[in-house]
Amino acid sequence: MIDRGVGIEKDELEAVFGLFIKGSKTYPGAGGVGLGLSICPRIIEDHRGIIWAEQNVPEGTIFCFLIPGLD
């Protein structure tokens, strides 16, 4: 998924999946408490997958994940 918002700083790309973490570019008053992305790794890892985020120049963030197929 490609997010076209304000993006996430490169040094925050891993941390953004933590509990109650918001990127430093998040607009004040944007709402949320930083839980949405924190549940994603658990869901993906429970399916033996991996998840990561990348910067999308010039704006936004790309969220990627891989889940292996059925054996």
PQR file of N, CA, C, O and H, with PARSE charges and radii, in Angstrom:
ATOM      1  N   MET A   1       0.838  -1.163   0.000 -0.4000 1.5000
ATOM      2  CA  MET A   1       0.000   0.000   0.000 -0.0000 2.0000
ATOM      3  C   MET A   1       0.891   1.236   0.000  0.5500 1.7000
ATOM      4  O   MET A   1       1.902   1.271   0.701 -0.5500 1.4000
ATOM      5  N   ILE A   2       0.531   2.231  -0.766 -0.4000 1.5000
ATOM      6  CA  ILE A   2       1.277   3.491  -0.799 -0.0000 2.0000
ATOM      7  C   ILE A   2       0.436   4.577  -0.160  0.5500 1.7000
ATOM      8  O   ILE A   2      -0.681   4.854  -0.594 -0.5500 1.4000
ATOM      9  H   ILE A   2      -0.291   2.203  -1.335  0.4000 1.0000
ATOM     10  N   ASP A   3       0.987   5.188   0.876 -0.4000 1.5000
ATOM     11  CA  ASP A   3       0.345   6.292   1.574 -0.0000 2.0000
ATOM     12  C   ASP A   3       0.882   7.580   0.970  0.5500 1.7000
ATOM     13  O   ASP A   3       2.096   7.727   0.825 -0.5500 1.4000
ATOM     14  H   ASP A   3       1.896   4.962   1.229  0.4000 1.0000
ATOM     15  N   ARG A   4       0.023   8.501   0.619 -0.4000 1.5000
ATOM     16  CA  ARG A   4       0.440   9.769   0.010 -0.0000 2.0000
ATOM     17  C   ARG A   4       0.440  10.922   1.004  0.5500 1.7000
ATOM     18  O   ARG A   4       0.384  12.086   0.607 -0.5500 1.4000
ATOM     19  H   ARG A   4      -0.963   8.381   0.737  0.4000 1.0000
ATOM     20  N   GLY A   5       0.501  10.606   2.289 -0.4000 1.5000
ATOM     21  CA  GLY A   5       0.493  11.632   3.338 -0.0000 2.0000
ATOM     22  C   GLY A   5       1.841  12.296   3.500  0.5500 1.7000
ATOM     23  O   GLY A   5       2.613  12.398   2.546 -0.5500 1.4000
ATOM     24  H   GLY A   5       0.546   9.660   2.612  0.4000 1.0000
ATOM     25  N   VAL A   6       2.121  12.745   4.704 -0.4000 1.5000
ATOM     26  CA  VAL A   6       3.346  13.502   4.998 -0.0000 2.0000
ATOM     27  C   VAL A   6       4.588  12.624   5.031  0.5500 1.7000
ATOM     28  O   VAL A   6       5.709  13.129   4.983 -0.5500 1.4000
ATOM     29  H   VAL A   6       1.494  12.663   5.479  0.4000 1.0000
ATOM     30  N   GLY A   7       4.393  11.320   5.112 -0.4000 1.5000
ATOM     31  CA  GLY A   7       5.533  10.407   5.113 -0.0000 2.0000
ATOM     32  C   GLY A   7       6.113  10.176   6.492  0.5500 1.7000
ATOM     33  O   GLY A   7       5.680  10.760   7.485 -0.5500 1.4000
ATOM     34  H   GLY A   7       3.482  10.910   5.151  0.4000 1.0000
ATOM     35  N   ILE A   8       7.102   9.310   6.520 -0.4000 1.5000
ATOM     36  CA  ILE A   8       7.785   8.938   7.753 -0.0000 2.0000
ATOM     37  C   ILE A   8       9.274   9.139   7.532  0.5500 1.7000
ATOM     38  O   ILE A   8       9.820   8.736   6.505 -0.5500 1.4000
ATOM     39  H   ILE A   8       7.454   8.835   5.713  0.4000 1.0000
ATOM     40  N   GLU A   9       9.923   9.759   8.496 -0.4000 1.5000
ATOM     41  CA  GLU A   9      11.374   9.968   8.397 -0.0000 2.0000
ATOM     42  C   GLU A   9      12.082   8.621   8.282  0.5500 1.7000
ATOM     43  O   GLU A   9      11.636   7.626   8.853 -0.5500 1.4000
ATOM     44  H   GLU A   9       9.479  10.086   9.331  0.4000 1.0000
ATOM     45  N   LYS A  10      13.177   8.597   7.547 -0.4000 1.5000
ATOM     46  CA  LYS A  10      13.908   7.350   7.303 -0.0000 2.0000
ATOM     47  C   LYS A  10      14.312   6.650   8.605  0.5500 1.7000
ATOM     48  O   LYS A  10      14.226   5.426   8.703 -0.5500 1.4000
ATOM     49  H   LYS A  10      13.539   9.405   7.082  0.4000 1.0000
ATOM     50  N   ASP A  11      14.745   7.411   9.587 -0.4000 1.5000
ATOM     51  CA  ASP A  11      15.187   6.800  10.844 -0.0000 2.0000
ATOM     52  C   ASP A  11      14.019   6.363  11.744  0.5500 1.7000
ATOM     53  O   ASP A  11      14.247   5.817  12.824 -0.5500 1.4000
ATOM     54  H   ASP A  11      14.814   8.406   9.507  0.4000 1.0000
ATOM     55  N   GLU A  12      12.772   6.597  11.310 -0.4000 1.5000
ATOM     56  CA  GLU A  12      11.593   6.176  12.070 -0.0000 2.0000
ATOM     57  C   GLU A  12      10.853   5.006  11.424  0.5500 1.7000
ATOM     58  O   GLU A  12       9.853   4.540  11.970 -0.5500 1.4000
ATOM     59  H   GLU A  12      12.587   7.040  10.433  0.4000 1.0000
ATOM     60  N   LEU A  13      11.321   4.529  10.283 -0.4000 1.5000
ATOM     61  CA  LEU A  13      10.586   3.513   9.533 -0.0000 2.0000
ATOM     62  C   LEU A  13      10.372   2.212  10.301  0.5500 1.7000
ATOM     63  O   LEU A  13       9.324   1.584  10.146 -0.5500 1.4000
ATOM     64  H   LEU A  13      12.134   4.908   9.840  0.4000 1.0000
ATOM     65  N   GLU A  14      11.316   1.795  11.109 -0.4000 1.5000
ATOM     66  CA  GLU A  14      11.141   0.570  11.902 -0.0000 2.0000
ATOM     67  C   GLU A  14      10.346   0.849  13.172  0.5500 1.7000
ATOM     68  O   GLU A  14       9.497   0.050  13.566 -0.5500 1.4000
ATOM     69  H   GLU A  14      12.167   2.305  11.234  0.4000 1.0000
ATOM     70  N   ALA A  15      10.618   1.973  13.804 -0.4000 1.5000
ATOM     71  CA  ALA A  15       9.975   2.301  15.078 -0.0000 2.0000
ATOM     72  C   ALA A  15       8.475   2.532  14.937  0.5500 1.7000
ATOM     73  O   ALA A  15       7.734   2.351  15.904 -0.5500 1.4000
ATOM     74  H   ALA A  15      11.308   2.622  13.483  0.4000 1.0000
ATOM     75  N   VAL A  16       8.015   2.923  13.762 -0.4000 1.5000
ATOM     76  CA  VAL A  16       6.605   3.268  13.577 -0.0000 2.0000
ATOM     77  C   VAL A  16       5.668   2.072  13.816  0.5500 1.7000
ATOM     78  O   VAL A  16       4.461   2.260  13.975 -0.5500 1.4000
ATOM     79  H   VAL A  16       8.616   3.070  12.977  0.4000 1.0000
ATOM     80  N   PHE A  17       6.209   0.854  13.843 -0.4000 1.5000
ATOM     81  CA  PHE A  17       5.405  -0.331  14.117 -0.0000 2.0000
ATOM     82  C   PHE A  17       5.281  -0.606  15.623  0.5500 1.7000
ATOM     83  O   PHE A  17       4.652  -1.587  16.018 -0.5500 1.4000
ATOM     84  H   PHE A  17       7.188   0.701  13.714  0.4000 1.0000
ATOM     85  N   GLY A  18       5.873   0.246  16.462 -0.4000 1.5000
ATOM     86  CA  GLY A  18       5.812   0.063  17.913 -0.0000 2.0000
ATOM     87  C   GLY A  18       4.505   0.584  18.503  0.5500 1.7000
ATOM     88  O   GLY A  18       3.800   1.379  17.882 -0.5500 1.4000
ATOM     89  H   GLY A  18       6.385   1.043  16.142  0.4000 1.0000
ATOM     90  N   LEU A  19       4.200   0.124  19.706 -0.4000 1.5000
ATOM     91  CA  LEU A  19       2.996   0.567  20.411 -0.0000 2.0000
ATOM     92  C   LEU A  19       3.047   2.061  20.730  0.5500 1.7000
ATOM     93  O   LEU A  19       4.058   2.565  21.217 -0.5500 1.4000
ATOM     94  H   LEU A  19       4.773  -0.521  20.211  0.4000 1.0000
ATOM     95  N   PHE A  20       1.975   2.743  20.459 -0.4000 1.5000
ATOM     96  CA  PHE A  20       1.794   4.158  20.773 -0.0000 2.0000
ATOM     97  C   PHE A  20       2.818   5.071  20.098  0.5500 1.7000
ATOM     98  O   PHE A  20       3.107   6.159  20.597 -0.5500 1.4000
ATOM     99  H   PHE A  20       1.153   2.333  20.064  0.4000 1.0000
ATOM    100  N   ILE A  21       3.366   4.632  18.965 -0.4000 1.5000
ATOM    101  CA  ILE A  21       4.360   5.435  18.242 -0.0000 2.0000
ATOM    102  C   ILE A  21       3.684   6.140  17.072  0.5500 1.7000
ATOM    103  O   ILE A  21       2.919   5.537  16.320 -0.5500 1.4000
ATOM    104  H   ILE A  21       3.131   3.748  18.559  0.4000 1.0000
ATOM    105  N   LYS A  22       3.984   7.428  16.936 -0.4000 1.5000
ATOM    106  CA  LYS A  22       3.544   8.204  15.786 -0.0000 2.0000
ATOM    107  C   LYS A  22       4.774   8.832  15.162  0.5500 1.7000
ATOM    108  O   LYS A  22       5.723   9.169  15.870 -0.5500 1.4000
ATOM    109  H   LYS A  22       4.606   7.918  17.547  0.4000 1.0000
ATOM    110  N   GLY A  23       4.772   8.990  13.866 -0.4000 1.5000
ATOM    111  CA  GLY A  23       5.890   9.644  13.194 -0.0000 2.0000
ATOM    112  C   GLY A  23       5.987  11.108  13.608  0.5500 1.7000
ATOM    113  O   GLY A  23       4.984  11.733  13.953 -0.5500 1.4000
ATOM    114  H   GLY A  23       4.001   8.716  13.292  0.4000 1.0000
ATOM    115  N   SER A  24       7.189  11.642  13.571 -0.4000 1.5000
ATOM    116  CA  SER A  24       7.389  13.032  13.987 -0.0000 2.0000
ATOM    117  C   SER A  24       6.721  14.027  13.038  0.5500 1.7000
ATOM    118  O   SER A  24       6.522  15.185  13.404 -0.5500 1.4000
ATOM    119  H   SER A  24       8.004  11.134  13.291  0.4000 1.0000
ATOM    120  N   LYS A  25       6.374  13.589  11.825 -0.4000 1.5000
ATOM    121  CA  LYS A  25       5.707  14.476  10.869 -0.0000 2.0000
ATOM    122  C   LYS A  25       4.183  14.456  11.015  0.5500 1.7000
ATOM    123  O   LYS A  25       3.487  15.193  10.317 -0.5500 1.4000
ATOM    124  H   LYS A  25       6.536  12.648  11.528  0.4000 1.0000
ATOM    125  N   THR A  26       3.664  13.625  11.908 -0.4000 1.5000
ATOM    126  CA  THR A  26       2.219  13.539  12.093 -0.0000 2.0000
ATOM    127  C   THR A  26       1.675  14.901  12.523  0.5500 1.7000
ATOM    128  O   THR A  26       2.197  15.537  13.438 -0.5500 1.4000
ATOM    129  H   THR A  26       4.229  13.026  12.475  0.4000 1.0000
ATOM    130  N   TYR A  27       0.625  15.325  11.848 -0.4000 1.5000
ATOM    131  CA  TYR A  27       0.026  16.614  12.171 -0.0000 2.0000
ATOM    132  C   TYR A  27      -0.539  16.616  13.587  0.5500 1.7000
ATOM    133  O   TYR A  27      -1.195  15.654  13.985 -0.5500 1.4000
ATOM    134  H   TYR A  27       0.201  14.808  11.105  0.4000 1.0000
ATOM    135  N   PRO A  28      -0.296  17.686  14.362 -0.5600 1.5000
ATOM    136  CA  PRO A  28      -0.912  17.794  15.684  0.2800 2.0000
ATOM    137  C   PRO A  28      -2.439  17.751  15.535  0.5500 1.7000
ATOM    138  O   PRO A  28      -2.994  18.381  14.636 -0.5500 1.4000
ATOM    139  N   GLY A  29      -3.084  17.040  16.380 -0.4000 1.5000
ATOM    140  CA  GLY A  29      -4.536  16.941  16.317 -0.0000 2.0000
ATOM    141  C   GLY A  29      -5.043  15.991  15.251  0.5500 1.7000
ATOM    142  O   GLY A  29      -6.240  15.976  14.968 -0.5500 1.4000
ATOM    143  H   GLY A  29      -2.634  16.528  17.111  0.4000 1.0000
ATOM    144  N   ALA A  30      -4.158  15.187  14.644 -0.4000 1.5000
ATOM    145  CA  ALA A  30      -4.560  14.274  13.581 -0.0000 2.0000
ATOM    146  C   ALA A  30      -5.381  13.109  14.116  0.5500 1.7000
ATOM    147  O   ALA A  30      -6.025  12.398  13.344 -0.5500 1.4000
ATOM    148  H   ALA A  30      -3.184  15.199  14.874  0.4000 1.0000
ATOM    149  N   GLY A  31      -5.364  12.910  15.412 -0.4000 1.5000
ATOM    150  CA  GLY A  31      -6.122  11.814  16.007 -0.0000 2.0000
ATOM    151  C   GLY A  31      -5.315  10.544  16.053  0.5500 1.7000
ATOM    152  O   GLY A  31      -4.196  10.478  15.545 -0.5500 1.4000
ATOM    153  H   GLY A  31      -4.841  13.487  16.039  0.4000 1.0000
ATOM    154  N   GLY A  32      -5.895   9.537  16.667 -0.4000 1.5000
ATOM    155  CA  GLY A  32      -5.206   8.258  16.807 -0.0000 2.0000
ATOM    156  C   GLY A  32      -4.231   8.264  17.961  0.5500 1.7000
ATOM    157  O   GLY A  32      -3.786   9.315  18.422 -0.5500 1.4000
ATOM    158  H   GLY A  32      -6.804   9.590  17.080  0.4000 1.0000
ATOM    159  N   VAL A  33      -3.908   7.057  18.420 -0.4000 1.5000
ATOM    160  CA  VAL A  33      -2.981   6.932  19.539 -0.0000 2.0000
ATOM    161  C   VAL A  33      -1.734   6.127  19.172  0.5500 1.7000
ATOM    162  O   VAL A  33      -0.894   5.866  20.033 -0.5500 1.4000
ATOM    163  H   VAL A  33      -4.270   6.204  18.045  0.4000 1.0000
ATOM    164  N   GLY A  34      -1.608   5.736  17.920 -0.4000 1.5000
ATOM    165  CA  GLY A  34      -0.426   4.988  17.516 -0.0000 2.0000
ATOM    166  C   GLY A  34      -0.546   3.493  17.702  0.5500 1.7000
ATOM    167  O   GLY A  34       0.448   2.829  17.993 -0.5500 1.4000
ATOM    168  H   GLY A  34      -2.291   5.948  17.220  0.4000 1.0000
ATOM    169  N   LEU A  35      -1.745   2.943  17.540 -0.4000 1.5000
ATOM    170  CA  LEU A  35      -1.927   1.502  17.687 -0.0000 2.0000
ATOM    171  C   LEU A  35      -2.104   0.773  16.357  0.5500 1.7000
ATOM    172  O   LEU A  35      -1.795  -0.414  16.265 -0.5500 1.4000
ATOM    173  H   LEU A  35      -2.553   3.483  17.303  0.4000 1.0000
ATOM    174  N   GLY A  36      -2.590   1.453  15.339 -0.4000 1.5000
ATOM    175  CA  GLY A  36      -2.913   0.805  14.072 -0.0000 2.0000
ATOM    176  C   GLY A  36      -1.773  -0.001  13.463  0.5500 1.7000
ATOM    177  O   GLY A  36      -1.936  -1.183  13.161 -0.5500 1.4000
ATOM    178  H   GLY A  36      -2.842   2.418  15.414  0.4000 1.0000
ATOM    179  N   LEU A  37      -0.621   0.636  13.284 -0.4000 1.5000
ATOM    180  CA  LEU A  37       0.509  -0.075  12.683 -0.0000 2.0000
ATOM    181  C   LEU A  37       1.146  -1.075  13.637  0.5500 1.7000
ATOM    182  O   LEU A  37       1.825  -2.002  13.194 -0.5500 1.4000
ATOM    183  H   LEU A  37      -0.488   1.596  13.529  0.4000 1.0000
ATOM    184  N   SER A  38       0.939  -0.903  14.942 -0.4000 1.5000
ATOM    185  CA  SER A  38       1.579  -1.810  15.901 -0.0000 2.0000
ATOM    186  C   SER A  38       0.979  -3.216  15.871  0.5500 1.7000
ATOM    187  O   SER A  38       1.652  -4.172  16.257 -0.5500 1.4000
ATOM    188  H   SER A  38       0.388  -0.150  15.302  0.4000 1.0000
ATOM    189  N   ILE A  39      -0.267  -3.366  15.423 -0.4000 1.5000
ATOM    190  CA  ILE A  39      -0.858  -4.708  15.357 -0.0000 2.0000
ATOM    191  C   ILE A  39      -0.503  -5.431  14.063  0.5500 1.7000
ATOM    192  O   ILE A  39      -0.623  -6.654  13.981 -0.5500 1.4000
ATOM    193  H   ILE A  39      -0.814  -2.589  15.110  0.4000 1.0000
ATOM    194  N   CYS A  40      -0.071  -4.687  13.063 -0.4000 1.5000
ATOM    195  CA  CYS A  40       0.232  -5.286  11.758 -0.0000 2.0000
ATOM    196  C   CYS A  40       1.345  -6.329  11.806  0.5500 1.7000
ATOM    197  O   CYS A  40       1.165  -7.415  11.255 -0.5500 1.4000
ATOM    198  H   CYS A  40       0.027  -3.694  13.130  0.4000 1.0000
ATOM    199  N   PRO A  41       2.497  -6.050  12.445 -0.5600 1.5000
ATOM    200  CA  PRO A  41       3.548  -7.072  12.475  0.2800 2.0000
ATOM    201  C   PRO A  41       3.081  -8.382  13.107  0.5500 1.7000
ATOM    202  O   PRO A  41       3.450  -9.460  12.642 -0.5500 1.4000
ATOM    203  N   ARG A  42       2.280  -8.295  14.153 -0.4000 1.5000
ATOM    204  CA  ARG A  42       1.803  -9.520  14.817 -0.0000 2.0000
ATOM    205  C   ARG A  42       0.962 -10.357  13.860  0.5500 1.7000
ATOM    206  O   ARG A  42       1.137 -11.572  13.779 -0.5500 1.4000
ATOM    207  H   ARG A  42       1.981  -7.419  14.531  0.4000 1.0000
ATOM    208  N   ILE A  43       0.062  -9.721  13.145 -0.4000 1.5000
ATOM    209  CA  ILE A  43      -0.795 -10.434  12.191 -0.0000 2.0000
ATOM    210  C   ILE A  43       0.041 -11.067  11.084  0.5500 1.7000
ATOM    211  O   ILE A  43      -0.144 -12.236  10.743 -0.5500 1.4000
ATOM    212  H   ILE A  43      -0.081  -8.733  13.211  0.4000 1.0000
ATOM    213  N   ILE A  44       0.956 -10.287  10.532 -0.4000 1.5000
ATOM    214  CA  ILE A  44       1.807 -10.787   9.437 -0.0000 2.0000
ATOM    215  C   ILE A  44       2.720 -11.903   9.937  0.5500 1.7000
ATOM    216  O   ILE A  44       2.852 -12.930   9.271 -0.5500 1.4000
ATOM    217  H   ILE A  44       1.105  -9.338  10.809  0.4000 1.0000
ATOM    218  N   GLU A  45       3.352 -11.724  11.096 -0.4000 1.5000
ATOM    219  CA  GLU A  45       4.266 -12.735  11.640 -0.0000 2.0000
ATOM    220  C   GLU A  45       3.520 -14.012  12.022  0.5500 1.7000
ATOM    221  O   GLU A  45       4.078 -15.104  11.910 -0.5500 1.4000
ATOM    222  H   GLU A  45       3.245 -10.890  11.637  0.4000 1.0000
ATOM    223  N   ASP A  46       2.268 -13.896  12.471 -0.4000 1.5000
ATOM    224  CA  ASP A  46       1.468 -15.086  12.770 -0.0000 2.0000
ATOM    225  C   ASP A  46       1.221 -15.923  11.514  0.5500 1.7000
ATOM    226  O   ASP A  46       0.920 -17.114  11.599 -0.5500 1.4000
ATOM    227  H   ASP A  46       1.814 -13.010  12.563  0.4000 1.0000
ATOM    228  N   HIS A  47       1.351 -15.295  10.364 -0.4000 1.5000
ATOM    229  CA  HIS A  47       1.213 -16.000   9.079 -0.0000 2.0000
ATOM    230  C   HIS A  47       2.579 -16.282   8.441  0.5500 1.7000
ATOM    231  O   HIS A  47       2.681 -16.514   7.237 -0.5500 1.4000
ATOM    232  H   HIS A  47       1.595 -14.328  10.295  0.4000 1.0000
ATOM    233  N   ARG A  48       3.620 -16.255   9.274 -0.4000 1.5000
ATOM    234  CA  ARG A  48       5.004 -16.528   8.853 -0.0000 2.0000
ATOM    235  C   ARG A  48       5.518 -15.547   7.798  0.5500 1.7000
ATOM    236  O   ARG A  48       6.327 -15.906   6.943 -0.5500 1.4000
ATOM    237  H   ARG A  48       3.538 -16.066  10.252  0.4000 1.0000
ATOM    238  N   GLY A  49       5.043 -14.317   7.869 -0.4000 1.5000
ATOM    239  CA  GLY A  49       5.447 -13.300   6.901 -0.0000 2.0000
ATOM    240  C   GLY A  49       6.340 -12.243   7.509  0.5500 1.7000
ATOM    241  O   GLY A  49       6.727 -12.315   8.676 -0.5500 1.4000
ATOM    242  H   GLY A  49       4.386 -14.025   8.564  0.4000 1.0000
ATOM    243  N   ILE A  50       6.657 -11.259   6.687 -0.4000 1.5000
ATOM    244  CA  ILE A  50       7.460 -10.116   7.121 -0.0000 2.0000
ATOM    245  C   ILE A  50       6.770  -8.838   6.646  0.5500 1.7000
ATOM    246  O   ILE A  50       6.037  -8.844   5.657 -0.5500 1.4000
ATOM    247  H   ILE A  50       6.343 -11.200   5.739  0.4000 1.0000
ATOM    248  N   ILE A  51       7.015  -7.747   7.367 -0.4000 1.5000
ATOM    249  CA  ILE A  51       6.435  -6.446   7.027 -0.0000 2.0000
ATOM    250  C   ILE A  51       7.507  -5.379   7.198  0.5500 1.7000
ATOM    251  O   ILE A  51       8.362  -5.478   8.078 -0.5500 1.4000
ATOM    252  H   ILE A  51       7.610  -7.742   8.171  0.4000 1.0000
ATOM    253  N   TRP A  52       7.452  -4.361   6.348 -0.4000 1.5000
ATOM    254  CA  TRP A  52       8.394  -3.249   6.461 -0.0000 2.0000
ATOM    255  C   TRP A  52       7.797  -2.019   5.791  0.5500 1.7000
ATOM    256  O   TRP A  52       6.799  -2.104   5.076 -0.5500 1.4000
ATOM    257  H   TRP A  52       6.758  -4.281   5.633  0.4000 1.0000
ATOM    258  N   ALA A  53       8.426  -0.877   6.035 -0.4000 1.5000
ATOM    259  CA  ALA A  53       7.999   0.400   5.456 -0.0000 2.0000
ATOM    260  C   ALA A  53       9.181   1.032   4.739  0.5500 1.7000
ATOM    261  O   ALA A  53      10.330   0.884   5.154 -0.5500 1.4000
ATOM    262  H   ALA A  53       9.237  -0.808   6.616  0.4000 1.0000
ATOM    263  N   GLU A  54       8.881   1.737   3.658 -0.4000 1.5000
ATOM    264  CA  GLU A  54       9.909   2.436   2.879 -0.0000 2.0000
ATOM    265  C   GLU A  54       9.427   3.853   2.595  0.5500 1.7000
ATOM    266  O   GLU A  54       8.225   4.105   2.517 -0.5500 1.4000
ATOM    267  H   GLU A  54       7.948   1.857   3.320  0.4000 1.0000
ATOM    268  N   GLN A  55      10.366   4.767   2.442 -0.4000 1.5000
ATOM    269  CA  GLN A  55      10.003   6.121   2.051 -0.0000 2.0000
ATOM    270  C   GLN A  55       9.546   6.113   0.603  0.5500 1.7000
ATOM    271  O   GLN A  55      10.083   5.374  -0.222 -0.5500 1.4000
ATOM    272  H   GLN A  55      11.343   4.561   2.504  0.4000 1.0000
ATOM    273  N   ASN A  56       8.550   6.937   0.298 -0.4000 1.5000
ATOM    274  CA  ASN A  56       8.070   7.109  -1.064 -0.0000 2.0000
ATOM    275  C   ASN A  56       8.362   8.548  -1.468  0.5500 1.7000
ATOM    276  O   ASN A  56       7.586   9.454  -1.162 -0.5500 1.4000
ATOM    277  H   ASN A  56       8.113   7.537   0.969  0.4000 1.0000
ATOM    278  N   VAL A  57       9.459   8.752  -2.140 -0.4000 1.5000
ATOM    279  CA  VAL A  57       9.874  10.093  -2.537 -0.0000 2.0000
ATOM    280  C   VAL A  57       9.000  10.525  -3.711  0.5500 1.7000
ATOM    281  O   VAL A  57       8.875   9.749  -4.659 -0.5500 1.4000
ATOM    282  H   VAL A  57      10.090   8.017  -2.388  0.4000 1.0000
ATOM    283  N   PRO A  58       8.398  11.688  -3.714 -0.5600 1.5000
ATOM    284  CA  PRO A  58       8.645  12.823  -2.829  0.2800 2.0000
ATOM    285  C   PRO A  58       7.721  12.902  -1.624  0.5500 1.7000
ATOM    286  O   PRO A  58       7.930  13.754  -0.760 -0.5500 1.4000
ATOM    287  N   GLU A  59       6.693  12.035  -1.532 -0.4000 1.5000
ATOM    288  CA  GLU A  59       5.780  12.141  -0.392 -0.0000 2.0000
ATOM    289  C   GLU A  59       5.247  10.772  -0.009  0.5500 1.7000
ATOM    290  O   GLU A  59       5.209   9.852  -0.826 -0.5500 1.4000
ATOM    291  H   GLU A  59       6.523  11.343  -2.233  0.4000 1.0000
ATOM    292  N   GLY A  60       4.841  10.655   1.229 -0.4000 1.5000
ATOM    293  CA  GLY A  60       4.191   9.431   1.674 -0.0000 2.0000
ATOM    294  C   GLY A  60       5.144   8.313   2.037  0.5500 1.7000
ATOM    295  O   GLY A  60       6.360   8.492   2.106 -0.5500 1.4000
ATOM    296  H   GLY A  60       4.871  11.402   1.892  0.4000 1.0000
ATOM    297  N   THR A  61       4.549   7.153   2.267 -0.4000 1.5000
ATOM    298  CA  THR A  61       5.278   5.967   2.706 -0.0000 2.0000
ATOM    299  C   THR A  61       4.719   4.750   1.989  0.5500 1.7000
ATOM    300  O   THR A  61       3.523   4.685   1.702 -0.5500 1.4000
ATOM    301  H   THR A  61       3.562   7.008   2.212  0.4000 1.0000
ATOM    302  N   ILE A  62       5.578   3.795   1.703 -0.4000 1.5000
ATOM    303  CA  ILE A  62       5.145   2.533   1.103 -0.0000 2.0000
ATOM    304  C   ILE A  62       5.215   1.474   2.197  0.5500 1.7000
ATOM    305  O   ILE A  62       6.266   1.270   2.804 -0.5500 1.4000
ATOM    306  H   ILE A  62       6.549   3.849   1.936  0.4000 1.0000
ATOM    307  N   PHE A  63       4.097   0.802   2.447 -0.4000 1.5000
ATOM    308  CA  PHE A  63       4.041  -0.287   3.412 -0.0000 2.0000
ATOM    309  C   PHE A  63       3.995  -1.595   2.638  0.5500 1.7000
ATOM    310  O   PHE A  63       3.121  -1.794   1.794 -0.5500 1.4000
ATOM    311  H   PHE A  63       3.243   0.967   1.954  0.4000 1.0000
ATOM    312  N   CYS A  64       4.943  -2.490   2.928 -0.4000 1.5000
ATOM    313  CA  CYS A  64       5.076  -3.742   2.192 -0.0000 2.0000
ATOM    314  C   CYS A  64       5.001  -4.929   3.140  0.5500 1.7000
ATOM    315  O   CYS A  64       5.402  -4.832   4.300 -0.5500 1.4000
ATOM    316  H   CYS A  64       5.653  -2.328   3.613  0.4000 1.0000
ATOM    317  N   PHE A  65       4.489  -6.043   2.648 -0.4000 1.5000
ATOM    318  CA  PHE A  65       4.539  -7.284   3.421 -0.0000 2.0000
ATOM    319  C   PHE A  65       4.529  -8.465   2.478  0.5500 1.7000
ATOM    320  O   PHE A  65       4.011  -8.398   1.363 -0.5500 1.4000
ATOM    321  H   PHE A  65       4.163  -6.122   1.706  0.4000 1.0000
ATOM    322  N   LEU A  66       5.116  -9.549   2.954 -0.4000 1.5000
ATOM    323  CA  LEU A  66       5.150 -10.809   2.223 -0.0000 2.0000
ATOM    324  C   LEU A  66       4.644 -11.910   3.139  0.5500 1.7000
ATOM    325  O   LEU A  66       5.073 -12.024   4.287 -0.5500 1.4000
ATOM    326  H   LEU A  66       5.537  -9.604   3.859  0.4000 1.0000
ATOM    327  N   ILE A  67       3.737 -12.710   2.626 -0.4000 1.5000
ATOM    328  CA  ILE A  67       3.228 -13.867   3.352 -0.0000 2.0000
ATOM    329  C   ILE A  67       3.436 -15.078   2.457  0.5500 1.7000
ATOM    330  O   ILE A  67       3.008 -15.068   1.303 -0.5500 1.4000
ATOM    331  H   ILE A  67       3.388 -12.617   1.694  0.4000 1.0000
ATOM    332  N   PRO A  68       4.090 -16.131   2.968 -0.5600 1.5000
ATOM    333  CA  PRO A  68       4.343 -17.295   2.120  0.2800 2.0000
ATOM    334  C   PRO A  68       3.026 -17.994   1.733  0.5500 1.7000
ATOM    335  O   PRO A  68       2.044 -17.955   2.474 -0.5500 1.4000
ATOM    336  N   GLY A  69       3.035 -18.623   0.568 -0.4000 1.5000
ATOM    337  CA  GLY A  69       1.867 -19.352   0.098 -0.0000 2.0000
ATOM    338  C   GLY A  69       1.679 -20.645   0.890  0.5500 1.7000
ATOM    339  O   GLY A  69       2.541 -21.056   1.667 -0.5500 1.4000
ATOM    340  H   GLY A  69       3.833 -18.654  -0.034  0.4000 1.0000
ATOM    341  N   LEU A  70       0.563 -21.248   0.675 -0.4000 1.5000
ATOM    342  CA  LEU A  70       0.272 -22.522   1.347 -0.0000 2.0000
ATOM    343  C   LEU A  70       1.170 -23.616   0.803  0.5500 1.7000
ATOM    344  O   LEU A  70       1.484 -23.641  -0.387 -0.5500 1.4000
ATOM    345  H   LEU A  70      -0.137 -20.914   0.045  0.4000 1.0000
ATOM    346  N   ASP A  71       1.580 -24.518   1.679 -0.4000 1.5000
ATOM    347  CA  ASP A  71       2.441 -25.626   1.275 -0.0000 2.0000
ATOM    348  C   ASP A  71       1.625 -26.750   0.670  0.5500 1.7000
ATOM    349  O   ASP A  71       2.183 -27.772   0.270 -0.5500 1.4000
ATOM    350  H   ASP A  71       1.325 -24.497   2.646  0.4000 1.0000
TER
END
